[in-house]
Amino acid sequence: MSTIIMSACWPMQGMSAAQKAVLISLADQANDDGYCWPSVKTITMRTCLSARAVQGAIRWLESSGILRSSERRGTSTVYQLTPAAYAPPQQMHPAPAAPRGAPAAPPPPQELHPTPAAAAPKPSMNHQLNRKEPEDKRVAAPTFAVPDWINRAHWDAWHSCAKRKKATDAQKQMAVDKLDAWRHEGVDHAAALENAAIAGWQGLFKPDMAPEAGRRSGGRQPANTYKHAGAAAAIFDGVWE
């Protein structure tokens, strides 16, 4: 949980109880940059709302500028909270100034001029919000979101190779999917990633099929090693030797 994001979201007004509940649930799971990736099912369990209500609240938060989302095929959506860009309806459309002169007698002609002046803060406010947009756009170019069950230090070390740095988000997701599949099969996925990072391998191998394991056994490598090596080369546009 990021105390920075949470403290910025708690005081916000101008939204329904369901919208506020979804906002606080996302803020509770966000990092300091505002990123989180819970599923709709997780949000419904945390807020006691229906899936339809959660999806409606997410759409409203996006329309108000406080939330941005990025679809990821085959996995959960990545959300980014941007409290500084929040523009509730009452701030964008101030109307209380108009009816103040209504109960009095018909105003003289000279009093008609302040009406446009009273509306002046509205474009000024929008101008200030617009000036913030470049900052938001720079923040809205997220790096690949690594799941919390993967050791980030090992992941970064594995991608320190020049060829791996060129991997697209789709290729990185394929690597995450491979580790996730091993994790559910009971394979030590953490050791597989750590071994690849330490040895500087271009691909991922199950611990019992790593190239070192083949050399220790007299130079023989399991047949599946070459199958995984080919898959790794396809993922990272490299040539496996």
C-alpha positions in Angstrom: 0.0 0.0 0.0 1.2 3.5 -0.9 0.5 6.1 1.9 1.1 8.8 -0.7 -1.7 7.6 -3.0 -4.0 6.7 -0.1 -3.7 10.0 1.7 -4.5 11.8 -1.6 -7.6 9.7 -2.2 -9.2 9.7 1.3 -10.3 13.5 1.3 -11.9 13.3 -2.2 -15.6 14.2 -2.5 -18.1 14.5 -5.2 -18.6 10.7 -5.8 -21.0 8.0 -4.7 -20.2 5.5 -1.9 -19.6 2.7 -4.4 -17.2 4.9 -6.4 -15.3 5.9 -3.3 -15.1 2.3 -2.1 -13.6 1.1 -5.4 -11.2 4.1 -5.3 -10.0 3.3 -1.8 -9.7 -0.4 -2.7 -7.4 0.5 -5.6 -5.4 3.0 -3.6 -4.8 0.4 -0.9 -3.2 -1.9 -3.5 -1.3 0.8 -5.5 2.4 1.5 -5.3 3.9 5.0 -4.9 3.5 5.6 -8.7 -0.2 4.7 -8.5 0.0 1.4 -10.3 -2.0 -1.8 -9.3 -3.5 -4.7 -11.2 -6.3 -6.4 -9.1 -9.0 -8.3 -10.9 -12.6 -7.2 -10.8 -13.4 -10.3 -8.7 -10.8 -9.2 -6.1 -12.3 -5.7 -6.0 -15.8 -7.1 -5.5 -14.6 -9.2 -2.5 -12.9 -6.2 -0.9 -15.8 -3.8 -1.4 -18.9 -6.1 -1.1 -20.1 -4.7 -4.4 -21.4 -6.6 -7.4 -19.2 -7.0 -10.5 -21.5 -4.7 -12.4 -21.3 -2.0 -9.7 -17.5 -2.3 -9.6 -17.2 -1.9 -13.4 -19.5 1.1 -13.4 -17.5 2.7 -10.6 -14.2 2.1 -12.6 -15.8 3.7 -15.7 -16.8 6.8 -13.7 -13.3 7.1 -12.1 -11.8 7.0 -15.6 -14.2 9.7 -16.8 -13.3 11.9 -13.9 -9.6 11.7 -14.7 -8.6 10.0 -11.5 -8.0 6.5 -13.0 -6.4 5.1 -16.1 -6.5 1.5 -17.2 -4.5 -0.6 -19.6 -5.8 -3.9 -20.9 -3.4 -6.9 -20.8 -4.4 -10.0 -22.8 -4.7 -13.1 -20.8 -4.2 -11.4 -17.4 -5.6 -8.7 -15.2 -5.9 -5.0 -16.2 -3.3 -2.6 -15.0 -4.7 0.5 -13.3 -3.0 3.9 -12.6 -4.4 6.3 -10.0 -3.8 10.0 -10.8 -5.3 12.0 -7.9 -3.8 15.3 -9.1 -5.9 15.0 -12.3 -9.2 14.5 -10.5 -11.9 17.0 -11.8 -15.3 16.4 -10.1 -18.4 17.8 -11.9 -19.0 20.6 -9.3 -15.5 22.0 -10.1 -15.8 21.8 -13.8 -19.3 23.3 -14.0 -19.7 25.9 -11.2 -23.3 27.2 -11.4 -24.2 28.8 -8.0 -23.1 32.3 -9.0 -25.9 32.7 -11.5 -29.1 32.6 -9.3 -27.8 35.0 -6.7 -29.2 38.1 -8.5 -32.5 36.4 -9.4 -34.6 37.3 -6.3 -33.8 41.0 -6.6 -35.4 43.5 -9.1 -34.3 43.3 -12.7 -30.6 44.3 -12.7 -29.5 47.5 -14.4 -27.7 47.1 -17.7 -24.3 47.7 -16.1 -24.8 44.6 -13.8 -25.0 42.3 -16.8 -21.3 42.6 -17.5 -20.1 40.7 -14.3 -21.8 37.5 -15.5 -19.1 36.7 -18.0 -16.4 37.7 -15.5 -17.9 35.3 -12.9 -17.4 32.5 -15.5 -13.8 33.5 -16.0 -12.4 31.1 -13.4 -13.9 28.2 -15.3 -11.5 28.4 -18.3 -8.7 29.3 -16.0 -9.3 26.2 -14.0 -9.5 24.1 -17.1 -6.3 25.7 -18.3 -4.5 24.7 -15.1 -5.8 21.2 -15.5 -4.7 21.1 -19.1 -1.2 22.2 -18.0 -1.0 19.2 -15.8 -1.8 16.8 -18.6 1.8 16.6 -20.0 3.0 15.5 -16.6 0.2 12.8 -16.4 1.1 11.7 -19.9 4.7 11.2 -19.0 3.7 9.1 -16.0 1.2 7.2 -18.1 3.9 5.4 -20.0 4.3 2.5 -17.6 7.1 0.0 -17.7 6.1 -3.7 -17.7 4.2 -4.5 -14.5 5.9 -7.5 -12.9 3.6 -9.6 -10.7 4.4 -9.5 -7.0 5.1 -13.2 -6.8 8.2 -12.7 -9.0 11.5 -11.5 -7.4 11.9 -8.1 -9.0 15.7 -8.0 -8.4 16.2 -11.3 -10.2 13.8 -10.2 -13.0 15.8 -7.0 -13.6 19.1 -8.8 -13.5 17.8 -11.3 -16.0 16.8 -8.4 -18.3 20.1 -6.6 -18.0 21.5 -8.2 -21.1 21.3 -5.9 -24.2 19.2 -8.4 -26.2 16.7 -8.9 -23.4 16.3 -5.1 -22.9 14.8 -5.0 -26.4 12.0 -7.5 -25.4 8.5 -6.1 -25.9 5.8 -6.2 -23.2 4.2 -9.1 -25.0 7.4 -11.1 -25.0 7.9 -10.4 -21.3 4.4 -11.5 -20.6 5.1 -14.8 -22.3 8.1 -15.3 -19.9 5.8 -14.4 -17.0 3.2 -17.0 -18.2 5.9 -19.7 -18.4 7.0 -19.0 -14.8 3.4 -18.9 -13.7 2.7 -22.3 -15.3 5.8 -23.8 -13.6 4.7 -22.3 -10.3 1.3 -24.1 -10.6 3.1 -27.3 -11.5 5.1 -27.2 -8.3 8.3 -26.3 -10.2 10.7 -24.0 -8.3 10.1 -21.0 -10.6 12.1 -18.7 -8.4 15.2 -20.8 -8.7 14.7 -21.0 -12.4 14.7 -17.2 -12.7 17.6 -16.8 -10.3 19.7 -19.3 -12.2 19.0 -17.5 -15.5 20.0 -14.2 -13.9 23.2 -15.4 -12.3 24.4 -17.5 -15.3 23.3 -14.8 -17.9 21.2 -17.3 -19.9 19.0 -15.9 -22.6 16.2 -18.3 -21.9 14.4 -19.9 -18.9 15.0 -23.5 -17.8 13.5 -25.7 -15.1 16.1 -26.2 -12.4 16.6 -29.9 -13.3 17.0 -29.1 -17.0 19.5 -26.2 -16.8 22.6 -26.3 -19.0 24.9 -26.7 -15.9 22.8 -29.8 -14.8 23.6 -31.4 -18.2 27.4 -30.7 -17.8 27.5 -32.2 -14.3 25.9 -35.3 -15.6 28.7 -35.9 -18.1 27.8 -33.5 -20.8 24.3 -35.0 -21.6 21.4 -32.6 -21.6 17.8 -33.6 -21.5 16.0 -33.4 -24.8 13.6 -30.8 -23.4 16.5 -28.4 -22.9 16.7 -27.7 -26.6 12.9 -27.3 -26.8 13.0 -24.6 -24.1 16.0 -22.9 -25.6 14.2 -22.5 -28.9 11.2 -21.0 -27.2 13.5 -18.6 -25.3 15.2 -17.5 -28.6 11.7 -16.9 -30.2 10.7 -14.8 -27.2 13.7 -12.5 -27.1 14.6 -12.4 -30.9 18.0 -14.0 -30.1 20.0 -16.8 -31.5 20.5 -19.7 -29.0 23.9 -21.3 -29.3 
